[in-house]
Amino acid sequence: MTRRSWDISDRQQSVLACIRDHILDHGEAPSVREIGGAVGLSSPSSVLYQLRRLEQAGAVVRARGTGWRDYRLG
């Protein structure tokens, strides 16, 4: 298994780790508020910004036309 490398910030790495851990523990992606609470972002728009950047980098993939709860790691 090869390790993927994305050009992402430390904050985005924290968000990605939160998503990975939540999926492993609960079998589904965390909500925007759960991510914010885990990484210290109080504004949902800040979390959404980080998720969009991760999507642009290819680190997360959102199901077309759905909300952020329906995504997987890239």
N, C-alpha and C positions, 0 to 999 in steps of 0.2 A: 504494500500500500504506500503510495507516495503522499507526501504532505503538500498541500496546496499553499501557494504563497500569493497573497493579495497585497496591494499597496493601500493599507488602511491604517488609520490612526490608533493610538492607544485606547481611546474611548470606544472606537468601533470594535477593537479586539475584545474589550470588556463586554460590550453588547453581544457580540458573537459567542463568547464563552457562556454568557447568561442563557442565551437561546439554546446552545448545545446541551448545557447541564439540565435545563428545564425539560427539553425533549427526552433526554435520557431518564429523568426522574418521573415524568408524568405522561410521556407518550404523545404529547402535543406541544405546539409552540406556545410561549407565554404571551399574555396580553401586553399591550403597550404600557399600561400602568405597572404591571409586574416587572417588566424590563426596567422602567424608570426607577422603581423602588430598589431594584437590585444593584443598579449602577450609579445611583445618586443623581438622577435627572428628575426634577420635580414637574417639568412641563411635558405633557404628551407631545407637543409639537417638536420639542428637542429630540425625543425618542424617534419620532417619525422621520426627522431629518437624518438621524444616524441610520435608520433602516433603509431609507432611500439611497444613501451613499453606499451601504453594504450591497444593495440590489444592483447598483451601477457597477460595483466592483466584481459582481458575480459571486459574492460570498453567500447571499441568500437569494432564493428564487420564490417569487410569489405566484400563486395560481392566478392565471389571467382573469381579470375582472372581479377579483375577490378582495376582501379586506386583509389586513396584516395578520390575522389569526391563522390564515391558511397559507403558510409558506414553509419552506424547507431549507436546509443548508445547501449551498451550491456545490 
